[in-house]
Amino acid sequence: MPARITPVEPPFPPAIHEALEKIMPPGVPPLGLFTTIARDPRTPQ
């Protein structure tokens, strides 16, 4: 089943990249959940 909301694809905008680096271990790609939520500007950075 295709995603209803598509996740943000790399390369990520700088603000999203910084936020994802804070929550993911080094060298581990961000989870789809996080890249999907990152699409919403109301998500705290």
HTML snippet that shows the backbone in 3Dmol.js (N, CA, C, O; Angstrom):
<script src="https://3Dmol.org/build/3Dmol-min.js"></script>
<div id="view" style="width:600px;height:400px;position:relative"></div>
<script>
const pdb = `
ATOM      1  N   MET A   1       0.854  -1.171   0.000  1.00  0.00           N
ATOM      2  CA  MET A   1       0.000   0.000   0.000  1.00  0.00           C
ATOM      3  C   MET A   1       0.901   1.235   0.000  1.00  0.00           C
ATOM      4  O   MET A   1       1.797   1.334   0.838  1.00  0.00           O
ATOM      5  N   PRO A   2       0.688   2.163  -0.902  1.00  0.00           N
ATOM      6  CA  PRO A   2       1.516   3.375  -0.925  1.00  0.00           C
ATOM      7  C   PRO A   2       1.204   4.272   0.274  1.00  0.00           C
ATOM      8  O   PRO A   2       0.099   4.260   0.818  1.00  0.00           O
ATOM      9  N   ALA A   3       2.203   5.041   0.661  1.00  0.00           N
ATOM     10  CA  ALA A   3       2.033   5.963   1.789  1.00  0.00           C
ATOM     11  C   ALA A   3       1.048   7.069   1.410  1.00  0.00           C
ATOM     12  O   ALA A   3       1.067   7.569   0.285  1.00  0.00           O
ATOM     13  N   ARG A   4       0.202   7.438   2.346  1.00  0.00           N
ATOM     14  CA  ARG A   4      -0.737   8.542   2.097  1.00  0.00           C
ATOM     15  C   ARG A   4      -0.010   9.873   2.158  1.00  0.00           C
ATOM     16  O   ARG A   4      -0.343  10.806   1.427  1.00  0.00           O
ATOM     17  N   ILE A   5       0.977   9.959   3.025  1.00  0.00           N
ATOM     18  CA  ILE A   5       1.816  11.150   3.131  1.00  0.00           C
ATOM     19  C   ILE A   5       3.229  10.675   2.836  1.00  0.00           C
ATOM     20  O   ILE A   5       3.755   9.811   3.537  1.00  0.00           O
ATOM     21  N   THR A   6       3.837  11.226   1.818  1.00  0.00           N
ATOM     22  CA  THR A   6       5.174  10.769   1.463  1.00  0.00           C
ATOM     23  C   THR A   6       6.209  11.381   2.402  1.00  0.00           C
ATOM     24  O   THR A   6       6.102  12.554   2.760  1.00  0.00           O
ATOM     25  N   PRO A   7       7.194  10.608   2.796  1.00  0.00           N
ATOM     26  CA  PRO A   7       8.244  11.135   3.662  1.00  0.00           C
ATOM     27  C   PRO A   7       9.155  12.092   2.905  1.00  0.00           C
ATOM     28  O   PRO A   7       9.214  12.067   1.676  1.00  0.00           O
ATOM     29  N   VAL A   8       9.849  12.920   3.636  1.00  0.00           N
ATOM     30  CA  VAL A   8      10.846  13.808   3.053  1.00  0.00           C
ATOM     31  C   VAL A   8      12.003  12.938   2.573  1.00  0.00           C
ATOM     32  O   VAL A   8      12.432  12.029   3.284  1.00  0.00           O
ATOM     33  N   GLU A   9      12.501  13.207   1.393  1.00  0.00           N
ATOM     34  CA  GLU A   9      13.605  12.441   0.822  1.00  0.00           C
ATOM     35  C   GLU A   9      14.909  13.226   0.939  1.00  0.00           C
ATOM     36  O   GLU A   9      14.899  14.454   0.866  1.00  0.00           O
ATOM     37  N   PRO A  10      16.035  12.526   1.120  1.00  0.00           N
ATOM     38  CA  PRO A  10      17.317  13.219   1.130  1.00  0.00           C
ATOM     39  C   PRO A  10      17.613  13.806  -0.247  1.00  0.00           C
ATOM     40  O   PRO A  10      17.143  13.266  -1.249  1.00  0.00           O
ATOM     41  N   PRO A  11      18.353  14.860  -0.326  1.00  0.00           N
ATOM     42  CA  PRO A  11      18.959  15.591   0.783  1.00  0.00           C
ATOM     43  C   PRO A  11      17.904  16.416   1.517  1.00  0.00           C
ATOM     44  O   PRO A  11      17.056  17.063   0.902  1.00  0.00           O
ATOM     45  N   PHE A  12      17.980  16.374   2.839  1.00  0.00           N
ATOM     46  CA  PHE A  12      17.011  17.058   3.680  1.00  0.00           C
ATOM     47  C   PHE A  12      17.339  18.544   3.780  1.00  0.00           C
ATOM     48  O   PHE A  12      18.508  18.928   3.730  1.00  0.00           O
ATOM     49  N   PRO A  13      16.312  19.381   3.923  1.00  0.00           N
ATOM     50  CA  PRO A  13      16.574  20.790   4.206  1.00  0.00           C
ATOM     51  C   PRO A  13      17.382  20.898   5.509  1.00  0.00           C
ATOM     52  O   PRO A  13      17.267  20.029   6.373  1.00  0.00           O
ATOM     53  N   PRO A  14      18.194  21.947   5.660  1.00  0.00           N
ATOM     54  CA  PRO A  14      19.077  22.056   6.836  1.00  0.00           C
ATOM     55  C   PRO A  14      18.379  21.882   8.183  1.00  0.00           C
ATOM     56  O   PRO A  14      18.893  21.171   9.046  1.00  0.00           O
ATOM     57  N   ALA A  15      17.232  22.508   8.383  1.00  0.00           N
ATOM     58  CA  ALA A  15      16.547  22.409   9.682  1.00  0.00           C
ATOM     59  C   ALA A  15      16.108  20.969   9.964  1.00  0.00           C
ATOM     60  O   ALA A  15      16.231  20.492  11.092  1.00  0.00           O
ATOM     61  N   ILE A  16      15.603  20.283   8.951  1.00  0.00           N
ATOM     62  CA  ILE A  16      15.170  18.896   9.129  1.00  0.00           C
ATOM     63  C   ILE A  16      16.380  18.000   9.355  1.00  0.00           C
ATOM     64  O   ILE A  16      16.343  17.107  10.201  1.00  0.00           O
ATOM     65  N   HIS A  17      17.439  18.229   8.614  1.00  0.00           N
ATOM     66  CA  HIS A  17      18.663  17.442   8.775  1.00  0.00           C
ATOM     67  C   HIS A  17      19.185  17.541  10.212  1.00  0.00           C
ATOM     68  O   HIS A  17      19.548  16.530  10.813  1.00  0.00           O
ATOM     69  N   GLU A  18      19.223  18.743  10.752  1.00  0.00           N
ATOM     70  CA  GLU A  18      19.700  18.939  12.129  1.00  0.00           C
ATOM     71  C   GLU A  18      18.806  18.225  13.131  1.00  0.00           C
ATOM     72  O   GLU A  18      19.301  17.589  14.062  1.00  0.00           O
ATOM     73  N   ALA A  19      17.502  18.322  12.949  1.00  0.00           N
ATOM     74  CA  ALA A  19      16.567  17.670  13.875  1.00  0.00           C
ATOM     75  C   ALA A  19      16.727  16.154  13.823  1.00  0.00           C
ATOM     76  O   ALA A  19      16.714  15.496  14.863  1.00  0.00           O
ATOM     77  N   LEU A  20      16.879  15.596  12.626  1.00  0.00           N
ATOM     78  CA  LEU A  20      17.026  14.147  12.494  1.00  0.00           C
ATOM     79  C   LEU A  20      18.343  13.667  13.090  1.00  0.00           C
ATOM     80  O   LEU A  20      18.399  12.581  13.668  1.00  0.00           O
ATOM     81  N   GLU A  21      19.390  14.451  12.958  1.00  0.00           N
ATOM     82  CA  GLU A  21      20.676  14.073  13.552  1.00  0.00           C
ATOM     83  C   GLU A  21      20.605  14.006  15.078  1.00  0.00           C
ATOM     84  O   GLU A  21      21.325  13.225  15.699  1.00  0.00           O
ATOM     85  N   LYS A  22      19.746  14.819  15.677  1.00  0.00           N
ATOM     86  CA  LYS A  22      19.614  14.838  17.140  1.00  0.00           C
ATOM     87  C   LYS A  22      18.938  13.569  17.667  1.00  0.00           C
ATOM     88  O   LYS A  22      19.203  13.153  18.795  1.00  0.00           O
ATOM     89  N   ILE A  23      18.074  12.956  16.865  1.00  0.00           N
ATOM     90  CA  ILE A  23      17.288  11.831  17.382  1.00  0.00           C
ATOM     91  C   ILE A  23      17.750  10.474  16.883  1.00  0.00           C
ATOM     92  O   ILE A  23      17.333   9.446  17.416  1.00  0.00           O
ATOM     93  N   MET A  24      18.614  10.452  15.859  1.00  0.00           N
ATOM     94  CA  MET A  24      19.074   9.171  15.313  1.00  0.00           C
ATOM     95  C   MET A  24      20.526   8.922  15.683  1.00  0.00           C
ATOM     96  O   MET A  24      21.320   9.862  15.723  1.00  0.00           O
ATOM     97  N   PRO A  25      20.891   7.672  15.956  1.00  0.00           N
ATOM     98  CA  PRO A  25      22.296   7.347  16.226  1.00  0.00           C
ATOM     99  C   PRO A  25      23.149   7.629  14.979  1.00  0.00           C
ATOM    100  O   PRO A  25      22.645   7.576  13.857  1.00  0.00           O
ATOM    101  N   PRO A  26      24.422   7.925  15.175  1.00  0.00           N
ATOM    102  CA  PRO A  26      25.301   8.196  14.028  1.00  0.00           C
ATOM    103  C   PRO A  26      25.340   7.015  13.057  1.00  0.00           C
ATOM    104  O   PRO A  26      25.466   5.861  13.467  1.00  0.00           O
ATOM    105  N   GLY A  27      25.229   7.325  11.769  1.00  0.00           N
ATOM    106  CA  GLY A  27      25.315   6.304  10.741  1.00  0.00           C
ATOM    107  C   GLY A  27      24.034   5.530  10.478  1.00  0.00           C
ATOM    108  O   GLY A  27      24.000   4.670   9.598  1.00  0.00           O
ATOM    109  N   VAL A  28      22.979   5.824  11.233  1.00  0.00           N
ATOM    110  CA  VAL A  28      21.703   5.125  11.057  1.00  0.00           C
ATOM    111  C   VAL A  28      20.748   6.053  10.303  1.00  0.00           C
ATOM    112  O   VAL A  28      20.529   7.187  10.730  1.00  0.00           O
ATOM    113  N   PRO A  29      20.177   5.587   9.189  1.00  0.00           N
ATOM    114  CA  PRO A  29      19.248   6.455   8.457  1.00  0.00           C
ATOM    115  C   PRO A  29      17.991   6.724   9.281  1.00  0.00           C
ATOM    116  O   PRO A  29      17.577   5.882  10.078  1.00  0.00           O
ATOM    117  N   PRO A  30      17.385   7.890   9.090  1.00  0.00           N
ATOM    118  CA  PRO A  30      16.190   8.225   9.868  1.00  0.00           C
ATOM    119  C   PRO A  30      15.018   7.302   9.532  1.00  0.00           C
ATOM    120  O   PRO A  30      14.857   6.861   8.394  1.00  0.00           O
ATOM    121  N   LEU A  31      14.224   7.031  10.529  1.00  0.00           N
ATOM    122  CA  LEU A  31      13.030   6.201  10.356  1.00  0.00           C
ATOM    123  C   LEU A  31      12.001   6.928   9.493  1.00  0.00           C
ATOM    124  O   LEU A  31      11.905   8.155   9.518  1.00  0.00           O
ATOM    125  N   GLY A  32      11.245   6.158   8.739  1.00  0.00           N
ATOM    126  CA  GLY A  32      10.196   6.725   7.899  1.00  0.00           C
ATOM    127  C   GLY A  32       9.208   7.566   8.688  1.00  0.00           C
ATOM    128  O   GLY A  32       8.717   8.581   8.195  1.00  0.00           O
ATOM    129  N   LEU A  33       8.919   7.151   9.898  1.00  0.00           N
ATOM    130  CA  LEU A  33       8.009   7.918  10.750  1.00  0.00           C
ATOM    131  C   LEU A  33       8.518   9.340  10.937  1.00  0.00           C
ATOM    132  O   LEU A  33       7.757  10.301  10.820  1.00  0.00           O
ATOM    133  N   PHE A  34       9.813   9.470  11.229  1.00  0.00           N
ATOM    134  CA  PHE A  34      10.385  10.798  11.476  1.00  0.00           C
ATOM    135  C   PHE A  34      10.432  11.639  10.213  1.00  0.00           C
ATOM    136  O   PHE A  34      10.179  12.843  10.264  1.00  0.00           O
ATOM    137  N   THR A  35      10.753  11.026   9.079  1.00  0.00           N
ATOM    138  CA  THR A  35      10.821  11.804   7.843  1.00  0.00           C
ATOM    139  C   THR A  35       9.432  12.190   7.343  1.00  0.00           C
ATOM    140  O   THR A  35       9.290  13.179   6.624  1.00  0.00           O
ATOM    141  N   THR A  36       8.413  11.428   7.709  1.00  0.00           N
ATOM    142  CA  THR A  36       7.040  11.784   7.350  1.00  0.00           C
ATOM    143  C   THR A  36       6.550  12.926   8.225  1.00  0.00           C
ATOM    144  O   THR A  36       5.962  13.886   7.725  1.00  0.00           O
ATOM    145  N   ILE A  37       6.787  12.828   9.527  1.00  0.00           N
ATOM    146  CA  ILE A  37       6.367  13.888  10.451  1.00  0.00           C
ATOM    147  C   ILE A  37       7.099  15.193  10.140  1.00  0.00           C
ATOM    148  O   ILE A  37       6.551  16.275  10.349  1.00  0.00           O
ATOM    149  N   ALA A  38       8.328  15.098   9.644  1.00  0.00           N
ATOM    150  CA  ALA A  38       9.119  16.292   9.340  1.00  0.00           C
ATOM    151  C   ALA A  38       8.472  17.156   8.267  1.00  0.00           C
ATOM    152  O   ALA A  38       8.808  18.334   8.148  1.00  0.00           O
ATOM    153  N   ARG A  39       7.562  16.608   7.491  1.00  0.00           N
ATOM    154  CA  ARG A  39       6.855  17.390   6.464  1.00  0.00           C
ATOM    155  C   ARG A  39       5.964  18.470   7.070  1.00  0.00           C
ATOM    156  O   ARG A  39       5.689  19.478   6.420  1.00  0.00           O
ATOM    157  N   ASP A  40       5.517  18.273   8.293  1.00  0.00           N
ATOM    158  CA  ASP A  40       4.577  19.204   8.919  1.00  0.00           C
ATOM    159  C   ASP A  40       5.332  20.303   9.645  1.00  0.00           C
ATOM    160  O   ASP A  40       6.060  20.017  10.595  1.00  0.00           O
ATOM    161  N   PRO A  41       5.179  21.558   9.222  1.00  0.00           N
ATOM    162  CA  PRO A  41       5.921  22.653   9.863  1.00  0.00           C
ATOM    163  C   PRO A  41       5.556  22.870  11.330  1.00  0.00           C
ATOM    164  O   PRO A  41       6.277  23.568  12.043  1.00  0.00           O
ATOM    165  N   ARG A  42       4.457  22.288  11.791  1.00  0.00           N
ATOM    166  CA  ARG A  42       4.077  22.434  13.203  1.00  0.00           C
ATOM    167  C   ARG A  42       4.896  21.518  14.100  1.00  0.00           C
ATOM    168  O   ARG A  42       4.875  21.668  15.322  1.00  0.00           O
ATOM    169  N   THR A  43       5.621  20.569  13.505  1.00  0.00           N
ATOM    170  CA  THR A  43       6.455  19.662  14.296  1.00  0.00           C
ATOM    171  C   THR A  43       7.607  20.460  14.896  1.00  0.00           C
ATOM    172  O   THR A  43       8.326  21.148  14.171  1.00  0.00           O
ATOM    173  N   PRO A  44       7.793  20.375  16.218  1.00  0.00           N
ATOM    174  CA  PRO A  44       8.895  21.126  16.825  1.00  0.00           C
ATOM    175  C   PRO A  44      10.245  20.652  16.297  1.00  0.00           C
ATOM    176  O   PRO A  44      10.470  19.457  16.104  1.00  0.00           O
ATOM    177  N   GLN A  45      11.101  21.575  16.078  1.00  0.00           N
ATOM    178  CA  GLN A  45      12.447  21.254  15.603  1.00  0.00           C
ATOM    179  C   GLN A  45      13.376  21.139  16.734  1.00  0.00           C
ATOM    180  O   GLN A  45      14.561  20.873  16.535  1.00  0.00           O
TER     181      GLN A  45
END
`;
const viewer = $3Dmol.createViewer("view");
viewer.addModel(pdb, "pdb");
viewer.setStyle({}, {cartoon: {color: "spectrum"}});
viewer.zoomTo();
viewer.render();
</script>
